Structure formats: C-alpha cells, structure tokens
Amino acid sequence: MDGLNYLTVAYLGMIAGIAIWTWTVVTRSKSIEARLAAVEASVGVSASDADAIAKKVDE
C-alpha cells in the first residue's frame, strides 16, 4: 500500500472512530437524561426546582 492510500484509509478510520464515539456519547446522554427525569418524577421534584433544592442541601 503506498503512502497516499495508507493516509486515506487512516483518515477514513479516524472519521469513523469519531462518528462512533459521538453516537455513543449522545446515546448515553439521552439515557442519563431519561434516568434523571425518572428520579425527579419519583421524588416529586420538577426540573426547575431541582437547583434550589440542591443549594439548600449544600448549606
């Protein structure tokens, strides 16, 4: 394999790797957001009140 072909394959491999990593991060983010919403719903806290409650706990 000459240098240009090697560089092309490596470049396409990096793009594919970044795409897979991005897809994984987005999927995990959606999963975490859904779990957080479920916890807030089970505790009975709305998302807008969550920050105020966290500040009271820190005091």
Rosetta blueprint (number, residue, H / E / L):
1 M L
2 D L
3 G H
4 L H
5 N H
6 Y H
7 L H
8 T H
9 V H
10 A H
11 Y H
12 L H
13 G H
14 M H
15 I H
16 A H
17 G H
18 I H
19 A H
20 I H
21 W H
22 T H
23 W H
24 T H
25 V H
26 V H
27 T H
28 R H
29 S H
30 K H
31 S H
32 I H
33 E H
34 A H
35 R H
36 L H
37 A H
38 A H
39 V H
40 E H
41 A H
42 S H
43 V H
44 G L
45 V L
46 S L
47 A H
48 S H
49 D H
50 A H
51 D H
52 A H
53 I H
54 A H
55 K H
56 K H
57 V H
58 D H
59 E L
